Amino acid sequence: MLRVSLGVLFGCFVWSSSALADPADSTIIAVMDGKTYTYGELKPSSDERKDIVKYLRDGVLDERLLSSAASKLRPIALEKVTENLQPSCVLTPSQEQIDAFTTWWRERAFEYLDARIASIKAQNPNARIEMGSPFDKLDEISSENSDVANAARDELKEWLINRCLFQAYGGGRVREDLGVYKFVRGAETVQSATTSLAGFPYPIVISVGTPLDAYLAAMAAAESSGFLSFPSPQIEEMFYRYYRNQNLDYFAPEAEEAAIETEYWLHPLVPFVPGP
């Protein structure tokens, strides 16, 4: 018997339940440093899964979900592989770096606030402006605030990992990024060069390098030594997809070192363009 989804009658196709089957939680994504990482540990959150289903076009949901899980393993693998390069690499930011970073962050947040106010006043000089949270507590962007200090520490560690891998494996395909990836839901609708970190406005930085070839070299070394292994070529390809299939902007070879080595907060900023 032919069964047609009601969605077809209204101009959209709805995949059958069998096409939307999730991988088993016990599905192995990788084995690293003697630990088995499964789909159950790395699977998308319910909101992430909804987004994957929403934009699904080919009906192969299990493959998309496995790819999402493999992508969540990448930062874990990067950190573990880089830890093996210690003590030649420093992966813990100093207090001096955290202090300098949070000071820079607070100053940029106030600049963003001033830009927002100026934009509102330009449209309506008589506008009464009442700044609520978090704009009423930007002074809390300080290394003495544990949430802010922890967020700064995480941001700086990502930079230190990149620098360590670049120093160990060299350049090549150093991708030009916007720096911060921790976008909160809805932040992309704000017409300005800022996102959110630890609940506070955070400026988007340009000219921050991601050393993709160094990533590949580090992971290849991890695989050849037996530190990292995958259960199938399919999942291995999913894991490496981000590193291999990038057609974005890359730094010229002579600019790679500065993009990686320069302290994170000393890179140029995307100019503020406040929204309404």
C-alpha positions as CSV (number, residue, x, y, z in Angstrom):
1,M,0.0,0.0,0.0
2,L,1.3,3.4,-1.0
3,R,1.4,5.8,2.0
4,V,1.7,9.5,1.4
5,S,2.6,11.9,4.1
6,L,0.2,14.7,4.7
7,G,3.1,17.0,4.2
8,V,3.2,16.1,0.5
9,L,-0.4,17.3,0.1
10,F,0.6,20.7,1.4
11,G,3.7,21.1,-0.8
12,C,6.4,19.7,1.5
13,F,7.8,16.3,1.9
14,V,8.0,14.6,5.3
15,W,10.4,11.7,5.6
16,S,9.1,8.4,6.9
17,S,10.0,7.5,10.4
18,S,12.4,4.8,9.2
19,A,14.4,7.5,7.3
20,L,14.6,9.5,10.4
21,A,16.0,6.8,12.6
22,D,18.8,7.9,14.9
23,P,22.1,5.9,15.3
24,A,22.3,3.7,18.3
25,D,23.8,5.3,21.4
26,S,26.4,2.5,21.4
27,T,27.7,3.4,17.9
28,I,31.4,3.9,18.2
29,I,32.7,7.2,16.8
30,A,36.4,6.8,17.7
31,V,38.8,5.2,20.2
32,M,41.3,7.7,21.6
33,D,43.9,7.2,24.2
34,G,42.3,3.9,25.1
35,K,38.8,5.5,25.6
36,T,35.9,4.6,23.4
37,Y,33.8,7.6,22.4
38,T,30.2,6.7,21.4
39,Y,27.4,8.4,19.7
40,G,25.5,8.5,23.0
41,E,28.2,10.7,24.5
42,L,28.6,13.1,21.5
43,K,25.1,13.2,19.9
44,P,23.4,16.5,19.2
45,S,21.2,18.2,21.8
46,S,17.5,18.1,21.2
47,D,17.6,21.7,19.8
48,E,20.6,20.8,17.6
49,R,18.7,17.7,16.3
50,K,15.7,19.8,15.5
51,D,17.8,22.1,13.4
52,I,19.4,19.1,11.6
53,V,15.9,17.7,10.8
54,K,14.6,21.1,9.7
55,Y,17.3,21.5,7.0
56,L,17.4,17.8,6.0
57,R,17.1,17.4,2.3
58,D,18.2,13.9,1.4
59,G,16.5,11.9,4.1
60,V,19.7,10.4,5.5
61,L,19.3,11.6,9.0
62,D,21.5,9.0,10.7
63,E,24.5,10.2,8.5
64,R,23.9,13.8,9.5
65,L,23.7,12.9,13.2
66,L,26.8,10.8,13.0
67,S,28.6,13.7,11.3
68,S,27.5,16.0,14.1
69,A,28.8,13.6,16.7
70,A,32.2,13.4,14.8
71,S,32.4,17.1,14.7
72,K,32.0,17.3,18.5
73,L,34.9,14.9,18.9
74,R,37.3,17.3,17.0
75,P,37.9,19.8,19.8
76,I,38.3,17.0,22.3
77,A,40.9,15.3,20.0
78,L,42.7,18.6,19.4
79,E,43.1,19.2,23.1
80,K,44.2,15.7,23.9
81,V,46.7,15.5,21.0
82,T,48.1,18.9,21.9
83,E,48.5,17.9,25.5
84,N,50.9,15.2,24.3
85,L,53.2,18.0,23.0
86,Q,53.8,19.3,26.5
87,P,56.0,20.6,28.1
88,S,57.2,22.2,24.8
89,C,53.8,23.7,24.5
90,V,52.1,26.0,27.0
91,L,48.4,25.4,27.1
92,T,47.4,27.2,30.3
93,P,47.0,31.0,29.9
94,S,48.9,33.0,32.5
95,Q,47.0,35.3,34.9
96,E,48.7,38.2,33.2
97,Q,47.2,37.1,29.9
98,I,43.7,36.7,31.4
99,D,43.9,40.1,33.0
100,A,44.9,41.8,29.8
101,F,42.3,39.9,27.8
102,T,39.4,40.8,30.2
103,T,40.5,44.4,30.3
104,W,40.5,44.5,26.5
105,W,37.1,42.8,26.5
106,R,35.6,45.3,28.9
107,E,36.9,48.3,27.0
108,R,35.5,46.9,23.7
109,A,32.1,46.2,25.4
110,F,31.9,49.9,26.5
111,E,32.8,50.9,22.9
112,Y,30.0,48.8,21.6
113,L,27.6,50.3,24.1
114,D,28.6,53.8,23.0
115,A,28.1,52.8,19.4
116,R,24.6,51.5,20.1
117,I,23.6,54.7,22.0
118,A,25.0,56.9,19.2
119,S,23.1,54.9,16.6
120,I,19.8,55.3,18.5
121,K,20.4,59.1,19.1
122,A,21.2,59.5,15.4
123,Q,17.7,58.2,14.5
124,N,15.9,59.9,17.4
125,P,17.8,62.6,19.2
126,N,15.1,62.8,21.9
127,A,15.0,59.0,22.5
128,R,15.1,58.0,26.2
129,I,17.6,55.3,26.6
130,E,17.4,52.8,29.4
131,M,20.1,50.1,29.2
132,G,19.1,46.9,30.9
133,S,21.1,43.7,31.4
134,P,23.9,43.1,30.5
135,F,24.7,46.7,29.5
136,D,24.0,48.0,33.0
137,K,26.8,45.8,34.5
138,L,29.7,46.0,32.0
139,D,32.0,46.8,34.9
140,E,31.6,43.1,35.9
141,I,33.7,42.1,32.9
142,S,36.8,41.5,35.0
143,S,39.1,38.6,35.8
144,E,37.8,38.8,39.3
145,N,34.4,37.6,38.0
146,S,34.7,33.8,37.9
147,D,32.4,33.3,34.9
148,V,34.2,35.9,32.9
149,A,37.6,34.6,33.9
150,N,36.6,31.0,33.0
151,A,35.3,32.2,29.6
152,A,38.5,34.1,29.0
153,R,40.5,31.1,30.0
154,D,38.7,28.9,27.4
155,E,39.1,31.5,24.7
156,L,42.8,31.9,25.3
157,K,43.3,28.1,25.5
158,E,41.9,27.7,22.0
159,W,44.5,30.3,20.8
160,L,47.2,28.5,22.7
161,I,46.3,25.1,21.1
162,N,46.4,26.7,17.6
163,R,49.8,28.3,18.4
164,C,51.2,25.0,19.8
165,L,50.1,23.0,16.7
166,F,51.5,25.6,14.4
167,Q,54.8,25.6,16.2
168,A,55.0,21.8,16.1
169,Y,53.7,21.1,12.6
170,G,54.2,24.3,10.6
171,G,51.9,26.3,8.4
172,G,49.9,25.8,5.3
173,R,46.2,26.5,4.8
174,V,46.0,28.8,7.8
175,R,42.3,29.8,7.6
176,E,41.3,33.4,8.2
177,D,38.6,33.4,10.8
178,L,36.3,35.7,12.7
179,G,37.8,34.5,16.0
180,V,34.9,33.7,18.2
181,Y,32.4,30.9,17.5
182,K,30.4,30.8,20.6
183,F,27.3,32.5,19.1
184,V,24.2,32.5,21.2
185,R,20.8,31.8,19.7
186,G,19.7,34.9,17.9
187,A,23.0,36.7,18.0
188,E,23.3,36.5,14.2
189,T,20.3,38.8,13.9
190,V,22.2,41.6,15.6
191,Q,23.5,43.9,12.9
192,S,26.8,44.6,14.6
193,A,30.2,43.1,15.0
194,T,29.6,41.5,18.4
195,T,28.4,38.3,19.9
196,S,27.9,37.1,23.4
197,L,30.3,35.4,25.8
198,A,29.5,34.7,29.5
199,G,26.4,36.8,29.0
200,F,28.2,39.9,28.0
201,P,28.8,41.6,24.6
202,Y,31.9,40.3,23.0
203,P,33.7,41.8,19.9
204,I,34.3,39.8,16.8
205,V,38.0,39.7,16.0
206,I,39.4,39.3,12.5
207,S,42.7,38.0,11.2
208,V,42.8,35.1,13.7
209,G,44.3,32.0,12.1
210,T,43.2,28.4,12.3
211,P,46.1,26.1,11.1
212,L,44.1,23.5,9.2
213,D,47.2,21.7,7.8
214,A,48.8,21.6,11.2
215,Y,45.5,20.0,12.5
216,L,45.7,17.4,9.8
217,A,49.4,16.6,10.6
218,A,48.7,16.3,14.3
219,M,45.7,13.9,13.7
220,A,47.7,11.9,11.2
221,A,50.5,11.5,13.8
222,A,47.9,10.5,16.4
223,E,46.4,7.8,14.0
224,S,49.8,6.4,13.0
225,S,50.8,6.0,16.6
226,G,47.6,4.3,17.5
227,F,46.5,7.1,19.8
228,L,43.4,7.7,17.6
229,S,41.4,5.3,15.5
230,F,38.0,5.2,13.8
231,P,35.7,2.2,13.3
232,S,35.0,2.9,9.6
233,P,36.3,5.1,6.7
234,Q,32.9,6.8,6.7
235,I,33.2,8.1,10.3
236,E,36.9,9.0,9.7
237,E,35.9,11.1,6.7
238,M,33.2,12.9,8.8
239,F,35.8,13.7,11.4
240,Y,38.3,15.1,8.9
241,R,35.7,16.9,6.7
242,Y,36.1,20.2,8.5
243,Y,39.9,20.1,8.1
244,R,40.0,18.9,4.5
245,N,37.0,20.5,2.7
246,Q,37.5,24.2,3.3
247,N,37.2,26.7,0.4
248,L,37.6,29.8,2.4
249,D,40.1,32.6,2.8
250,Y,43.7,31.6,3.8
251,F,46.6,33.8,4.9
252,A,49.5,34.2,2.6
253,P,52.5,32.1,3.7
254,E,54.3,35.2,4.9
255,A,51.3,36.3,7.1
256,E,50.7,32.9,8.8
257,E,53.0,33.3,11.7
258,A,51.6,36.7,12.7
259,A,48.1,35.4,12.5
260,I,48.9,32.5,14.8
261,E,51.5,34.0,17.2
262,T,50.0,37.4,17.9
263,E,48.1,37.6,21.2
264,Y,44.4,37.0,20.5
265,W,43.2,40.4,21.7
266,L,45.8,42.3,19.6
267,H,44.2,41.3,16.3
268,P,42.1,43.9,14.5
269,L,38.4,44.1,15.2
270,V,35.4,44.0,12.8
271,P,34.1,47.6,12.9
272,F,30.9,48.1,15.0
273,V,27.8,48.6,12.9
274,P,25.0,48.8,15.5
275,G,21.6,47.6,14.7
276,P,18.4,49.5,15.4
